Amino acid sequence: GLFADSAIEVLRRELAWECDYKREAVCTRRFWELLQDDPLFVVPEVVSELSSRHILTTQLLAGEPLEQARSLDQETRNRICSGVLHLCLRELFEFRFMQTDPNWSNFLYNASTQQVALLDFGASREFSQQFTDDYIEVVRAAADGDTERVLQKSRDLKFLTGYETKAMERAHVDAVMILGEPFRRDEPFDFGAQSTTARIQGLVPVLLRHRLTAPPPESYSLHRKMSGAFLLCARLGAVITCKDMFDDVYRRYWSRDDEAPGSP
């Protein structure tokens, strides 16, 4: 159930991306264009004349790693976490282009400007429209509490083959429903008071024992990024309303033009 070969192949490809600074410069410029008018996030500008395939030089941005943000007031922590989570949704469903490394050191909070600097775009990747069309419906189904639709859309995405045991189907659906909880509740969701990680870990033995196929390659980096965003919200004790956030992203997604913004 580990399908280690698939995971290793994805990691090998991402490591090659991380070592290609010419590619990272392109990704950094793209995110700068996408977020140049964002009130919360700042992306450093690339210094082209001092950059190459082996060297990347960017604007120096001030700030402290978000690990330090635990001492900030609740309102500020909520604002940061709401922004990070909303950015994840925008990256996937609006840009179809995501910085997939959730390392806390890639986010610097500047208390004087009240902005968050985003760093390290080496692991940025594209997502196909077919993938996001199906994935947003998995999240929609989880937000609606529709377990049958979670199962069906998971098959469409090739997370499942359709021949899994009932135990595997239940464990998969339970995991998706747990991750969909913030988008299901009308009231603010208290990330710090949840046992999300422990509940998911409790399902892992069944998922490993009964999985029949490797997850889609896109899902490894996507789930790493989303898990990192959820963990950040938990560590900072965020209490934020996520349902309206996703509902707005979902509505915009299905009213969009087919071309993702900022695509080359």
N, C-alpha and C positions, 0 to 999 in steps of 0.2 A: 503493500500500500504506500510505500514511501516514494516510488518512482524517482529514485535518486538521480538516474541518468538525465531526466528532464530538468530537474532542479539545477544540476551541475552545469548543463548546457546553457541555461539562462544566466547563471552566475558568471560563466566564462565569457559570454557575450557582453554582459554589463561591465565586467572588469576591463575588457578591451575598450569599451566606451569611455570608462573613467580615465584611461591612459591616453586618450586621443584629445588633446587640448584644442585642436582646430575644431573638432566637432563640438566640444563644450562651449567654445566661443560662439559658435552659431546658435546653440541652444540658449546661451545667456542673453544674446541679443534678441532672440525671439521672445523670451520672457520679459525683457525690458520693454519691448514694444507692447506686449499684451497687458502689462501692469503699470505702464508709465503714468496713467491717470488714477491709479488706485490710491485711496486716502490712507490705507494702513500699510501696504507693502511697498518696499523699495528694492529694486534690483540694480546691482552695480553696472556701470557702463564698461564695456571692453575697450582696452587701449590697444587698438589693432596694430600699430607700428611696433609695439613691444611684445607681440604675441606670435606664436607659431604652433606647429603640431606638438612641440615638446614643452612649450612655455605659454602660460596664460597670465596676462597682466590685466587687472581690472581696477576700477575706482575703489579706494579704501572707504569703507563705511563703518561708522562708529556704532557701538552697541554691546550689550552683554548677552551671553547665551541664555536661552529661555529657561534653563535650569535655575537661573537667578531670579526668575519672575515669581517664584513662589511667595516671596515676601511682599509682593505688590497687593494693593487693595482688591477686593472681590470684583468690583466693576471693571477694573483694568484687565484682570485675568480673564474675565468673561469676554471682554472685547477681543482680546488676543485669540482666545480659543475659538470663539465664534468665527473670527476671520480666517483662522487656519483651516477649520472644518469646511467653511464655505469655499475657500480656495481649492481644497481637494475636489469638491463637487464641480467647481468651474473647470478645473484642469481636465477632469475626466469627461464631463458632459457638455462643456462649452468649447474648450480649446481642443479637446481630444489629444492633449499633449501634456505630460505630467513629469514633474521632477519627483523621482520615486525614492529618494534617499531621505528617510525621516529623522536622521541624526539631529539631535537638539542643537549641536554646534552650527548647523546650517541656518539657524534662525537667531538673529541678533536683535534684541529689543533696545531701542534708543529712548530713554525716559524723557529727554528734552524735546524730542519731536513727536513722541508717542507713536512711533512707527516701528515696523519689523523689517529688518533687512534680510533678504533671501540670498543664500550662497550655495555654491557647488551644484552646477547643473549637468555634471557629467553623466549621471544616470537617467537623464530625461529620455522619454520615449513617446512614440505615437501610439494611438489606439484607433483601430478601424471603426468606421461608422457602424458596421454590422455588429461588432462587439459591444459598442456603447448602446446601440438600439436595444439589444437583448439585456444588457447588464442593468440599464436604468429600470427595466421592467421587473427585474429581480428585486431591486431595492423598493420599487413601487409596491410590489406584492407583499414584501416584508412589512412595509409601512402600513399597509392596509390589513395586515393579519391574514392574508390569503395564502395558506400553506400549499394548496393544490397548484396555484399559479407559480409559487416559488419553485416547486418541483418541476413543472413543465418548462419554465424559462431556464432552469438550471440544465435541463436536458438540451435545450436549444443552444446553450452556450458550451455544451460538451463537458460540463462538470460531471455529468452523469450519463450513463449509456442507455438507461431504461431497463437494464437487466440486474440492477442492484437488489440486494436483500432488503426486506422491510426495515431491518435494523439500521442499515446504511442510509436509506431514504429518510428515516426519522431523525438520525443524527445530523445529516446534512441540513435538513429543513430547520431543525432546532438551532443549529449554529447560525444560519442566515437570519432566523427570527430574533435571536439574541442581539446580533449586530444591527438589526433594523429597529430596535427598541427606541433609540433617541428620535427617530423620524416618525414614530407612531404616536407619541404622547403629545397632547395639546399643551400640557404644562411644562415649565422648564425642567430639563433633565439634569439630575445631579450626577455627573460623571464620577465624582470622588466617592460617592456612596454605593457604587455598583460593584458587583462581583463578576463582571463580564469575563475577565481573563480566566478566572477559576472555573467558570461554567463552560467556557469553550474548551479548556484543558480537559475537563471531565468527559468531553465527547471525542477527544483525539484518539483514544484506543480503538473505538469502534470505527472511526473514519479510516484509520490506518489498516485495520484488519480487513475491512470489507470493500475498500475502494477498488474499482475495476479499471479505471483509466486515469492517466495523468491529468491534472487540471490544465486549462488553457495556458499557454506560456505567458500571456499577458498578465495572468492573475497573480503570479508570484510577486512581481514588483508592485502591482496595484495593491494587493492585500498587505504587503509590508508597509506601504505608505499610509494606507487607511488605518492599520493597526497602530502605527506610530502616532497618527493624529488623535486617535481615541486615547492612547496612553498619555499623550501630552495633556489632553483635557482632564484626564483622571488625576495626573500628578499636580496640575495647577488647581484642582478642585473646582472646575468650571461648572456653573449652573446656568444652562442656556437652553433656549427654545430652538429645537432643530427641525420640528415638523414644518413650520412655515418656510424655513430655509429650503428644505428639499422640495416642498410643494411648488415653490417659485422656480427652482431649477428645472423641475419636471415640466412645468407649463412652458417655460421658455424653450426647453429642448425640443418639444414637439411643434413649436411654432417657428423654429429657426429655418434659415436657409441650409442647404446641404453642406456648404463649404465651411469648415471650421475656421474661426478667425486666426490670423497670424500664420496660417499654413504656408509653406514655401511654394 
